[in-house]
Amino acid sequence: MAGYIIRRAFSCRNLFRLPTSALSDEGGVSTIEVPLNVGPTIKASAVSQMESAMAALSVELSKLRTGRASPGMLDHIIVETGGVKMPLNRIALVSVLDPKTLSVNPYDPETLKQLENAIVSSPLGLNPKTDGERLIAVIPPLTKEHMQAMNKLVTKSCEDTRQSIRRARQKAMDAIKKLNSTLPKDDIKRLEKEVDDLTKKFIKSAEDVCKAKEKEISQATPLVGPNL
């Protein structure tokens, strides 16, 4: 009967080739690859994907104007200067003067006009004014229609994030299934439970962030009349 040499698999690439069959070497000796610390690798990958989903949610929510001044609300605005398009936060420092007012300080004063045009053209409904070498943007009150539209966007962003987190869970579960003939059943069940716990934790975090955003929107003073 052929003997076996046990070789540990150190790379993540080997993880997705498991389980491997015995491969005959010269002299009748076969090689079987056994995973090393596979569980932490699978969980770390899932966590990384789930954190990316949360980061994307944060970016999407920061784009929404809620009646309260926030530096991040201008991050997604693209400014064209010198024939080059760049995010606003790459060419200017945005700060909060008070809950209703933003200050936009360009690193290069020559870009002030381009910054102003980009902000006015954005869907935020802002009309910044020049104040020396900076722009001052007063956040106008939200209309009821705008508040309803914002809440719908928050709901959609939350569901998109849930789906991204669940896709990360499914990828982890698929990787765990490949270990069925390699790891004990108890270890498999433990890994699956840990991934499920991670999924629940991240989904709750996403829902909490969205609820906080909805509360922020609801606390804004609505303006009666047409959209600004």
Buried (B, 14 or more C-beta within 10 A) or exposed (E): EEEEEEEEBEEEEBBEEBBBEEEEEEEEEEBBBBBEEBBEBBBEBBBEBBBEBBEBBBEBBBBBBBBBBBBBBBBBBEBEBEEEEBEBBEBBEBEBEEEBEBBBBBEEEEBBEBBBBBBEEBEBBBEBEEEEEBBBBBBBBBBEEBBEBBBEBBEEBBEBBBEBBBEBBEBBBEBBEBBEEBBEEEBBEEBBEBBEEBBEEBBEBBEEBBEEBBEBBEEBEBBEEEEB
